[in-house]
Every structure is written in structure tokens, then in C-alpha cells.
Amino acid sequence: MVTVKHKRCPGNWREASGGYALSLRARRRAEINIPPELPDILKQFTKAAIRTQPHDVLQWSAGYFSALSKGEPLPVKDRIEMPVATQKTDTGLTPGLLKVLHKQLSPKGRVSMIELEKKWKHLCLPVEQLRALLQLDNFGDEVEWLKVLALGCSILGGSLMTSVKYACEILTTDPEGGPARIPFDTFSFIYTYLASIDGEMPDYKVEAFLSALKGQA
């Protein structure tokens, strides 16, 4: 019987092969190209998520990056906000989220139901709530955004004047904590519209209130 003895590899060969493996791994690492803008994109995304506090991060993220890629206003709150004290139940809807929707949809004036529902979902708001809100008026395939905003404020406000107050705070260009001024025509439109939806205030009282207010302007 012939016995074959395995020769040990010389030390210098093992060292050479180990060096080659290290060199190969180094080259592979060098081939991984990290886009220079990626760190800042992820940083801004993280800050936006913390500020907006979405209930469903994945759903919100889809809307965030979709808007980012199209150069549209992002679904991001201006700041972290506390729950609205006047809300009897947690509807998810807040002045901050309504303001986000306003930034996204107001430039178009009129928006399709499909787009409105998509933006609503991206903010992780319940679609059932949107549909219930839209049933307060006879909307078609398109909606006038300012009316939807007014109805959203009515959910937050509970009363006519509180609803209009929320609308002023969302629409104003004054600094936060300021008088929350908006054009009189816009105020008149929202007040008259919500009064007609409410149905408890006669038209002559609405006109008298607005006339008195215009006289003070």
C-alpha cells in the first residue's frame, strides 16, 4: 500500500493568498458607491417623520418620497403638535395635517376625488372620515379645496366660530402666535359656507355679521 503524504503549504504562500483575499474584499468595498446626496435625504426624511408623527410610517413614507421625486409639497407638518383639546375623540385629523393638505392641494383650487383621497391616505388619515366629511355637501368628481378645508375645520372646531378660527390659523401668512389675518373675501366665503352647512343661522344674520365685520376692517 502506498501512502500519500500531504505537504503543508509554505508559509509565504499562505500569507500571499491571505493578502489576496484581503485585497479582494477591499476592492469590493471600494466598488460600493454611496450617492453623495443620500445622507442628507435620509436626515431630512428622519426629521420630517419625527415632526409629523405618522400613524403608519410605511404609508406616509410612500407619500413622502413620491412627493419628493415629483417636486411637490411634502406631507410634513411645520412642527410637532399636541392633540386638539376640543376634539371629543381621536380622529387623527389635526390643524397641522389640514395645513399640510392645504399646502399640497390649494395651488390647484379644484382637485379630483382620486387625488384628494390619495393625499389623505398618505397622511394616514381614515378614508371613512373623509367620505363622511364629503357627504356634508353634494360634491362631484372634483371638489373645491377651500370647501373641504372648511369642513375639516368644522370637525376640529365643533362650533361655527371655532371652526372659522382654525381656518384663519391655517390660511394666514402671519407669524405663529400673531393675529391670524386672512383676506375678508376668504373669511366671508368660509363663514357663509359653514353657516349654510350648519343650517341653524338665518341668512340675514350671516349677512349682518359680515357687514359689521367689514365695517370694522
N, C-alpha and C positions, 0 to 999 in steps of 0.2 A: 504494500500500500504506500502510495506517495502522499506525503503531507505537504500541502502548500502553505507556506507561511506568508501572512500579510505584512507587508512592510509599512512601517509608520511613515507618514508624510514628513518630510523635513520641516523643521520649524519655520524656515524662511518662506516656504510655500504656503503654510497656514496663515502666516502673517500677511502675505501678499493677497491671498483670497479674502481674508477679513477686511483688508483695506479696500479691496474692490467692492465688497458688499456695502461698506460704509459710503464709498464714493457714489454708488448707485442710488442709495437711499437719499443722499444729499442732492443728487441731480433731480430725483423725483420731487423732493420738497421744493426745489427751485422752480420746477415746472408749474407749480400751483400758483396761478395768477389771481391775486385778490384785487378786484376793482378799487381804485383809489377813493371813489365816492361811497363805497359800501358802508364803511364805519359811520359816516355822518348820517346816511339814510337810516341805519339801524338805531342810531342815537335819537334822531328826531322822531322816529316811529315809537320808540320806548317812552319818550317824554309825552307824546300825544296820547298813548294808551293810558298812562298814569293820570293825565289831566282829564281824559274823557270817561274813564272807568266803565268801559262797556261790559254788559252782562255776558255777552258771548264774544270772546276775544277773536276767535277764528272768523266769525261772520263779519265783525267790524273790520278786521284786518283786510278781508277781501274788498270791502268798500274803500278802505284807506288807500290800498295800492292801486286799485282801479282808478280812483280819482287822481292819484299822484301821476300815473302813467299818461293820463289824458290832459293834465294841466288844469284840472277842475279844483274848486274849493274843497278842502279836505274835511272829512267828518270829524272834526276835532273841536272840543269846547275851548273857550278862551281861558278858562280856569276851572279848577275843581270846585264843585258847588255842593252845598248842603241840601238835603231834602226840603221840598217846599212845605212850609208849615200848614198852609191852607188845604193841602191835599188830604182827604179823609182816608184814601187808600193809596198804596204804592202802584201807580200806573206806569211808572218808568219814564213818563214824559216830564220834562223839566224845562224851565226857561232857557237853560243852556243848550239843550238839544233842539228846541224850537229855533233858537238863534242860528245853530248850525244849519238846519234845514233852510232857513231864510237866506243864508249866505249862498247855499247851493242852488236854490230854486228861484229866488226873487229876480235875478237878471233876466229870466225868460218871461216873467209876467204870468203867462199861462203855461201849464205843464200837463203832460199826459198822465192818466191814472197809472200807467205802467211805470213811468219814471218816478212818480211820487211814491208808489209802493216800494220800489227798489231802494230809494234813498231812505225811506222809513225803516226798511228791514236792515239796511247797513248800520243803522244806529241801534239795532237790537230792540226796537220797539214792537209791541204786539200788533200784528196786522189786523186782528179783530177790533182793536181800539180805533185804528184808522178807518175801517169800514163803518163802524158805528158813528164816528165823527162825521163822515161824509154823508151819512143818511139824514143829517140835520138839514140838508139843503138838496135841491134837485140838480146834482152835478151830472154832466155827461162824460164823454171820453176824455175831455180836458177840464181842468179846474183852474180857477183864478187863484193864484197862490195867496194873495192877501186875504182872501176869504178863509182859506184853510188855516192860515196863521191866526186869524181872529178866532176861529172855532177852537183851535188848540189852546189859545189863551183862556177861552171860556172854561175849558176843562181844568185849568190851573186855578182860575180865579174864583169861580163859584158865584160871584155877583157881577153885574154889568160893569160897575166902576173898577172893581179889582181886575177884571179881565182886560179892560182898556189900559189900566196901569201897566200890566205885564206887556201889552203890545207896545206901549210907549218905550218901555225899558229895552225891549228887543230891537225896535226900529231906530232909536235915537242914535245920533252921532256924537252926542255929548259924552264927556268922560264919565267913567263909572262913578256913581255917587252924586252926579250932577242933577240938573232939573229934568232930564229925560225928555227934551223937547222934540217934537216932530211937526211936520207941516200941518196946518189946520185942515187942509183938504183930506189928508190921510187920516187924521183923527176923526173928522166928521164921517168919513166913509166907514171906518171900523165901528164907531159908536152906533151909527144908523143901522148898519148891517146886523150887529149883535142884538140891538133892540128889536129888530124885526124878527130875528130867530127866537128871541125870548117871548115876544108877543104880549108882554104884560104892560108895556108903556105905550100910551096912545101917541100917534104921530105928532099931534100938536105939542105934546110935552117934549118930545125929542127935538122938534124944531125950536121951541122956546129955549131949551137948554143950550143948544148950539149957537143960537143967535146971541144969547147973553155971554157965552164964552168968547165968541168972535168979537163982541164989543169990548171985552177986556184985553184983547190981544194988541 
